[in-house]
Amino acid sequence: MASTVRRPSRVAKLPPRERILDAAEELFQSEGISRVGVQAIAEKAETTKMAIYRHFDTKDALVAEWLRIVAADYQAAFDRAETEHPGQPREQILALARFIADGLPKISHRGCPFINSLAELPDRSHPARQVIEEHKARQTRRLTAMCAGAGLPDPEQTAAEITFVLEGAQVSTQNGSIDRAGDRLMRMVEGIVDRNGSQRSSRAASGLD
C-alpha cells in the first residue's frame, strides 16, 4: 500500500475501506498496534469510528486484515519468483532472498510488521496472530518445496536455515546491529544453497543417491 504520491491527495481517491486500511497501516507501523485507537485511525482516514465499524467488527479484525494484506505481498513474491524463473528452483530461492534484501531499508525505519505485531500480541488466539502463523507456515511449505525442487539433500533443514537467515537479517536490520545486511544476506543464502547442492552432487557421485 506504499506510494510515492503525497498522502492527502492519494487518500482522498481511495474507497472508504481502503482508506481505513491505509491509515491503519501507517499508524500501526509508526506507533504500534496497542498505542493506536480506532478514533486515531478514523481521523487519519478522514472518516468516523462508525464508518470503521461498518467495515470491521472490531479493531482486532482490522489488525488481522492489515496483516493479511502484508502476508499477501510476501506470497506474491513467491509467485513472481516462480513466474520469472520457471523450472529454476535455485534462482527462485535467490529471488526470494533478493526480495527480502531489497526490503531491508524500509525495515530499518519501521521494523518488520510481523515481528512488531507478534511482540504486541502474546495471546495466540488473537486473530491477527493466527494470520501471521498461517502465513509463516505457508511460507515454509513453499520454500521447502523449492528446496526439494532444487534437489537439495534435506529440503526441510535447508528451508529452515534459509528462514533463519532471512528473518535474522530483518531483526538485525531493525536493531542496527549489522551493516550491509542485504549483501550479507544474499551471500549467506547463496552459500547455503550451493553448499547443499555440492553435498548432493558428492552423494550422487559416490552412488549414495
C-alpha positions as CSV (number, residue, x, y, z in Angstrom):
1,M,0.0,0.0,0.0
2,A,3.0,2.3,-0.1
3,S,3.1,5.1,-2.6
4,T,5.2,8.0,-3.7
5,V,2.1,10.2,-4.2
6,R,1.5,12.7,-1.5
7,R,-0.7,11.0,1.1
8,P,-3.6,13.6,1.3
9,S,-4.2,13.6,-2.4
10,R,-3.8,9.8,-2.7
11,V,-6.1,9.0,0.3
12,A,-8.8,11.2,-1.0
13,K,-9.1,9.0,-4.1
14,L,-9.3,5.7,-2.2
15,P,-12.7,3.9,-1.4
16,P,-13.6,4.1,2.3
17,R,-12.4,0.6,3.2
18,E,-9.1,1.0,1.5
19,R,-8.7,4.5,3.1
20,I,-9.2,2.9,6.5
21,L,-6.6,0.2,5.9
22,D,-4.2,2.7,4.5
23,A,-4.5,4.8,7.7
24,A,-4.3,1.8,9.9
25,E,-1.1,0.6,8.2
26,E,0.6,3.9,8.6
27,L,-0.3,4.2,12.3
28,F,0.3,0.6,13.2
29,Q,3.7,0.7,11.6
30,S,4.8,4.0,13.1
31,E,3.2,3.9,16.5
32,G,2.4,0.2,17.2
33,I,-0.9,-1.6,17.4
34,S,-1.6,-1.1,21.1
35,R,-1.0,2.6,21.1
36,V,-3.3,3.3,18.2
37,G,-7.0,3.7,18.9
38,V,-9.9,3.5,16.5
39,Q,-10.5,7.2,16.8
40,A,-7.0,8.0,15.7
41,I,-7.5,5.7,12.6
42,A,-10.7,7.4,11.8
43,E,-9.1,10.9,11.9
44,K,-6.2,9.7,9.8
45,A,-8.6,8.1,7.3
46,E,-10.8,11.2,7.3
47,T,-13.8,9.2,8.3
48,T,-15.7,8.2,11.5
49,K,-15.5,5.4,14.0
50,M,-18.9,4.3,13.0
51,A,-17.7,4.0,9.4
52,I,-14.8,1.9,10.5
53,Y,-17.1,-0.5,12.4
54,R,-19.3,-0.8,9.3
55,H,-16.3,-2.4,7.6
56,F,-14.6,-4.1,10.5
57,D,-16.4,-5.6,13.5
58,T,-13.6,-4.8,15.9
59,K,-10.1,-3.3,16.0
60,D,-8.7,-6.8,16.1
61,A,-10.4,-7.6,12.9
62,L,-8.9,-4.5,11.3
63,V,-5.4,-5.5,12.5
64,A,-5.9,-9.0,11.1
65,E,-7.0,-7.7,7.7
66,W,-4.0,-5.4,7.5
67,L,-1.6,-8.3,8.2
68,R,-3.4,-10.4,5.6
69,I,-2.5,-7.7,3.1
70,V,1.1,-7.7,4.2
71,A,1.2,-11.5,4.0
72,A,-0.3,-11.4,0.5
73,D,2.7,-9.2,-0.6
74,Y,5.1,-11.8,0.6
75,Q,3.2,-14.6,-1.1
76,A,3.2,-12.6,-4.2
77,A,7.0,-12.6,-4.0
78,F,6.9,-16.4,-4.2
79,D,4.6,-16.2,-7.2
80,R,6.9,-13.7,-9.0
81,A,10.0,-15.9,-8.3
82,E,8.3,-18.9,-9.8
83,T,7.0,-17.0,-12.8
84,E,10.2,-15.2,-13.6
85,H,12.4,-18.3,-13.1
86,P,10.3,-21.3,-14.3
87,G,11.9,-24.6,-13.7
88,Q,14.8,-23.0,-11.9
89,P,14.2,-23.5,-8.2
90,R,17.7,-22.3,-7.2
91,E,17.1,-19.0,-8.9
92,Q,13.6,-18.9,-7.3
93,I,15.2,-19.2,-3.8
94,L,17.7,-16.4,-4.6
95,A,14.9,-14.2,-6.0
96,L,13.0,-14.6,-2.6
97,A,16.2,-13.7,-0.8
98,R,16.6,-10.6,-3.0
99,F,13.0,-9.6,-2.2
100,I,13.8,-9.6,1.5
101,A,17.2,-7.9,0.9
102,D,15.7,-5.1,-1.1
103,G,13.1,-4.5,1.6
104,L,15.6,-4.1,4.5
105,P,16.0,-0.3,4.1
106,K,12.3,0.1,4.9
107,I,12.5,-2.3,7.8
108,S,15.4,-0.3,9.2
109,H,13.0,2.7,9.7
110,R,9.7,0.9,10.6
111,G,10.6,-2.6,11.6
112,C,9.1,-5.9,10.2
113,P,5.3,-5.7,10.6
114,F,5.2,-9.4,11.6
115,I,7.9,-9.2,14.2
116,N,6.4,-6.0,15.6
117,S,2.9,-7.4,15.8
118,L,4.0,-10.7,17.4
119,A,5.7,-8.7,20.2
120,E,2.4,-6.9,20.9
121,L,0.1,-9.9,20.6
122,P,1.1,-12.5,23.2
123,D,-2.3,-14.2,23.0
124,R,-2.0,-16.9,20.4
125,S,-5.8,-16.9,19.9
126,H,-5.7,-13.3,18.6
127,P,-7.0,-13.4,15.0
128,A,-4.0,-11.3,13.8
129,R,-1.5,-13.7,15.4
130,Q,-3.3,-16.6,13.7
131,V,-2.9,-14.7,10.3
132,I,0.8,-14.5,10.9
133,E,1.2,-18.1,12.0
134,E,-0.7,-19.4,9.0
135,H,1.4,-17.1,6.7
136,K,4.7,-18.4,8.2
137,A,3.6,-22.0,7.8
138,R,2.6,-21.5,4.2
139,Q,5.9,-19.7,3.5
140,T,7.8,-22.6,5.0
141,R,5.9,-25.1,2.9
142,R,6.6,-23.1,-0.3
143,L,10.3,-22.6,0.5
144,T,10.7,-26.3,1.4
145,A,9.1,-27.3,-2.0
146,M,11.6,-25.0,-3.8
147,C,14.5,-26.7,-1.9
148,A,13.1,-30.1,-2.9
149,G,12.8,-29.0,-6.5
150,A,16.4,-27.9,-6.5
151,G,17.3,-31.4,-5.4
152,L,18.9,-30.3,-2.1
153,P,19.5,-33.3,0.2
154,D,17.4,-32.2,3.2
155,P,14.8,-29.7,2.0
156,E,13.2,-29.1,5.4
157,Q,16.6,-28.5,7.0
158,T,17.8,-26.2,4.2
159,A,14.5,-24.3,4.2
160,A,14.9,-23.8,8.0
161,E,18.5,-22.5,7.5
162,I,17.4,-20.0,4.9
163,T,14.4,-18.9,7.0
164,F,16.7,-18.2,9.9
165,V,18.9,-16.1,7.7
166,L,16.0,-14.2,6.2
167,E,14.3,-13.4,9.5
168,G,17.6,-12.8,11.3
169,A,18.5,-10.2,8.7
170,Q,15.3,-8.4,9.3
171,V,15.8,-8.3,13.1
172,S,19.4,-7.3,12.7
173,T,18.4,-4.5,10.4
174,Q,15.7,-3.4,12.7
175,N,18.1,-3.1,15.7
176,G,21.0,-1.8,13.6
177,S,23.5,-4.4,14.8
178,I,24.8,-5.5,11.3
179,D,25.9,-3.3,8.5
180,R,25.4,-4.2,4.8
181,A,22.8,-6.7,5.9
182,G,21.3,-7.1,2.4
183,D,24.6,-8.0,0.8
184,R,25.4,-10.4,3.7
185,L,22.0,-12.0,3.5
186,M,22.5,-12.8,-0.2
187,R,25.9,-14.2,0.3
188,M,24.7,-16.5,3.1
189,V,21.7,-17.8,1.2
190,E,23.8,-18.5,-1.9
191,G,26.3,-20.3,0.4
192,I,23.5,-22.4,1.9
193,V,22.0,-23.4,-1.4
194,D,25.4,-24.1,-3.1
195,R,26.8,-26.0,-0.2
196,N,23.8,-28.3,-0.1
197,G,23.9,-28.6,-3.9
198,S,27.5,-29.7,-3.6
199,Q,26.6,-32.3,-1.0
200,R,24.0,-33.7,-3.3
201,S,26.5,-33.9,-6.2
202,S,29.0,-35.6,-3.9
203,R,26.4,-38.2,-2.8
204,A,25.4,-38.8,-6.4
205,A,29.0,-39.3,-7.5
206,S,29.6,-41.8,-4.7
207,G,26.4,-43.7,-5.5
208,L,24.6,-42.8,-2.3
209,D,21.6,-41.2,-4.1
